[in-house]
Amino acid sequence: MNVPEDLCYSSDHEWIRVDAGVVTIGITDYAQDALGDVVFVQVPDIGTNVVAGASFSEVESTKSVSDIYAPVSGVVVAVNDRLADTPERLNDDPYGAGWICRIEMSDAAELDALLDAAGYRSLIEQ
């Protein structure tokens, strides 16, 4: 499984890229592999307030429907609209073109609860 060193991870299999108070969020390579072929992605609306640990998005695959949980609290400031027409981006490029949304964090201290790459690798190997 691909687990980039420069990202943070949630125990719910989301990845987080931090850039000056805004985080980009997607699902991990492990998550997309477990889901199988993604056929639909519900992205949140821009301006939506999200709370860490709460569901804010949904991914449907040929196997199941899975909630996506906010790893941090804040306001959605951007969404990947291209996923509406090409949801398979989550399978093809989970850490690049398959990003789901960007959130302006309201509490940067919530990042302390996330896993680094080594911690996430340990989680998925269990």
PLY file of the C-alpha trace (Angstrom):
ply
format ascii 1.0
element vertex 126
property float x
property float y
property float z
element edge 125
property int vertex1
property int vertex2
end_header
0.00 0.00 0.00
1.15 3.50 -0.81
1.44 5.62 2.38
3.16 8.95 1.56
5.40 10.23 4.34
4.34 13.89 4.00
0.68 13.36 4.94
-1.30 12.86 8.14
-3.86 10.07 8.44
-7.03 9.35 10.37
-7.92 5.97 11.81
-10.96 6.14 9.47
-8.59 5.96 6.44
-8.64 9.58 5.32
-5.41 11.35 4.39
-4.77 14.99 5.25
-2.36 17.44 3.62
-1.82 20.61 5.68
-1.08 23.93 3.97
-1.22 27.15 6.02
-4.38 26.40 8.00
-6.19 24.66 5.16
-6.26 20.88 4.85
-6.88 18.85 1.72
-8.66 15.56 2.42
-9.08 12.32 0.52
-9.24 8.60 1.16
-6.12 6.50 1.43
-4.82 3.94 -1.02
-5.79 1.27 1.53
-9.37 2.61 1.68
-9.85 2.81 -2.09
-8.48 -0.72 -2.47
-10.88 -2.03 0.19
-13.82 -0.25 -1.45
-13.19 -1.56 -4.94
-14.32 0.37 -7.99
-15.70 3.75 -6.90
-18.83 4.70 -8.87
-20.09 7.79 -6.99
-18.68 10.43 -4.66
-20.86 12.87 -2.72
-18.74 15.93 -1.95
-19.84 18.41 0.71
-21.08 21.87 -0.22
-18.69 24.80 -0.03
-19.41 26.71 3.17
-20.46 23.61 5.11
-19.28 23.55 8.72
-17.80 20.17 9.59
-16.93 18.70 12.98
-13.99 16.36 13.54
-15.20 12.78 13.63
-18.53 13.50 11.93
-19.52 12.19 8.51
-19.37 14.88 5.80
-19.21 12.90 2.56
-20.05 9.54 1.07
-18.33 7.21 -1.37
-20.21 4.49 -3.23
-18.42 1.57 -4.82
-19.45 -1.62 -6.51
-19.07 -3.28 -3.08
-20.58 -0.82 -0.60
-21.38 2.72 0.48
-18.98 4.29 2.98
-19.11 7.49 4.99
-16.14 9.83 4.93
-15.38 11.43 8.29
-13.91 14.87 8.88
-10.47 14.52 10.44
-10.62 18.16 11.62
-13.29 20.75 12.31
-13.77 23.79 10.11
-15.43 25.14 6.99
-15.33 23.52 3.55
-13.62 26.04 1.24
-13.17 23.92 -1.92
-14.49 20.66 -3.37
-13.27 18.42 -6.16
-16.21 18.81 -8.57
-14.46 16.57 -11.12
-15.37 13.55 -8.99
-19.00 13.88 -10.13
-18.02 12.85 -13.66
-14.94 10.77 -12.84
-15.35 9.15 -9.41
-12.74 6.56 -10.40
-10.09 9.23 -9.66
-10.30 7.97 -6.07
-9.05 4.60 -7.30
-6.58 5.85 -9.90
-4.92 8.68 -7.96
-6.12 8.76 -4.32
-3.38 11.18 -3.17
-3.56 13.51 -6.16
-6.52 14.02 -8.52
-8.73 12.01 -6.13
-8.83 14.60 -3.35
-12.34 15.23 -2.00
-12.35 18.66 -0.37
-10.40 21.38 1.41
-11.29 22.57 4.89
-10.17 25.74 6.62
-9.43 24.45 10.10
-11.02 26.03 13.14
-8.69 24.25 15.61
-5.21 23.28 14.45
-4.69 21.35 17.70
-6.95 18.63 16.25
-4.07 17.68 13.97
-2.32 16.24 17.04
-4.89 13.40 17.12
-3.94 12.24 13.60
-1.44 9.55 12.66
1.84 10.00 10.85
2.77 7.62 8.02
4.43 5.10 10.37
1.41 5.09 12.68
-0.97 4.61 9.77
1.11 1.75 8.35
0.97 0.10 11.77
-2.83 0.52 11.82
-3.43 -1.09 8.44
-0.99 -3.95 9.09
-2.95 -5.07 12.16
0 1
1 2
2 3
3 4
4 5
5 6
6 7
7 8
8 9
9 10
10 11
11 12
12 13
13 14
14 15
15 16
16 17
17 18
18 19
19 20
20 21
21 22
22 23
23 24
24 25
25 26
26 27
27 28
28 29
29 30
30 31
31 32
32 33
33 34
34 35
35 36
36 37
37 38
38 39
39 40
40 41
41 42
42 43
43 44
44 45
45 46
46 47
47 48
48 49
49 50
50 51
51 52
52 53
53 54
54 55
55 56
56 57
57 58
58 59
59 60
60 61
61 62
62 63
63 64
64 65
65 66
66 67
67 68
68 69
69 70
70 71
71 72
72 73
73 74
74 75
75 76
76 77
77 78
78 79
79 80
80 81
81 82
82 83
83 84
84 85
85 86
86 87
87 88
88 89
89 90
90 91
91 92
92 93
93 94
94 95
95 96
96 97
97 98
98 99
99 100
100 101
101 102
102 103
103 104
104 105
105 106
106 107
107 108
108 109
109 110
110 111
111 112
112 113
113 114
114 115
115 116
116 117
117 118
118 119
119 120
120 121
121 122
122 123
123 124
124 125
